Amino acid sequence: MAGIIAQSSVMLCRDMPEAIAFWRHVLGFVVENTFGEPPGFAIMQRDGAWVMLGATDAPVSLLRDGREGLFDAYFWVTDAAAEFERQADRGGKPDYGPCLQPYGVLEFGMLTPDNHLIGFGQVRASGSA
């Protein structure tokens, strides 16, 4: 039987070197591959999670512009408070700090240089998360 083995968000970026540096230094991802010189596309990975970054000259459209509370990407983590502190210490720009959501997830949001909202959550109680 065929199956899905991985998933990746794809985000457009106006400044690829800045975006790659942010995902590496602030969020802790590694560069799996880049394409073009200068890079027009990059594949980033951390702990089995993936994100693809693509260069654009057009204005970057954000998912949450169409619906409040929607993330451009979301990652579940083992320790949301520690992850938040690590990212903030590395120069991350929080949209909001760790807070316990009604759906039982300790969650925070971090903004990328292109203002993509990246969510991070730690399941704290049983429920639909």
Secondary structure, DSSP 8 states (H G I E B T S, - for coil): -------EEEEEES-HHHHHHIIIIIT--EEEEEETTTTSEEEEEETTEEEEEEE-SS----GGGTSTT--SEEEE-S-HHHHHHHHHHTT-EEEEEEEE-TTSEEEEEEE-TT--EEEEEEE-SSS--
